[in-house]
């Protein structure tokens, strides 16, 4: 006879606080702002090699900008993409 294994109870997903949501949005805006300021060859390398040097450099820049209190300046391409995807905050 098989032993019964107690099932894990499915709980609710943890709620995200307003502060966490704002920070996530800030990271996303910083990523798009900095990504579209890069030259086209660097953008391609970031997408093709997400663990590459260019992607790591972008990650560091995004973190610094998102965690600072500086205003995030979006260029037209980034604004257009965020508006089209419904993510413009």
RATASUL-V210124 format. One record per residue. PSI is psi in whole degrees, 0 to 359 (999 if undefined). D_CENTER is the distance of its C-alpha to the mean C-alpha in Angstrom with 2 decimals. Layout:
[[PSI:D_CENTER] [PSI:D_CENTER]]
This chain:
[[137:49.76] [144:46.01] [141:44.51] [132:42.17] [127:38.71] [136:37.28] [145:34.29] [138:31.14] [135:30.60] [118:27.47] [178:26.13] [154:23.82] [142:20.10] [137:19.37] [142:18.66] [130:15.62] [163:17.03] [323:16.49] [317:15.40] [320:12.61] [316:11.51] [321:11.80] [320:9.83] [319:6.74] [321:7.56] [318:8.30] [316:5.22] [316:3.97] [320:7.64] [319:8.05] [311:6.20] [319:8.42] [314:11.21] [325:11.58] [313:11.19] [350:13.92] [347:16.05] [154:16.50] [159:19.63] [319:19.68] [323:20.76] [322:17.83] [317:15.38] [317:17.45] [323:17.49] [318:13.74] [317:13.69] [325:17.02] [81:16.56] [345:13.12] [10:15.11] [178:17.08] [315:17.84] [321:15.97] [321:12.62] [320:13.46] [318:14.52] [319:11.38] [316:9.47] [317:12.33] [319:12.35] [314:8.80] [314:9.83] [316:13.16] [315:12.32] [323:10.00] [355:12.71] [175:15.51] [10:17.28] [150:17.31] [140:16.74] [115:13.91] [116:15.98] [135:14.69] [170:16.96] [318:18.53] [316:16.63] [317:13.22] [314:15.11] [315:16.83] [313:13.92] [323:12.20] [317:15.76] [325:16.72] [356:13.97] [18:14.74] [7:11.43] [122:13.14] [999:13.67]]
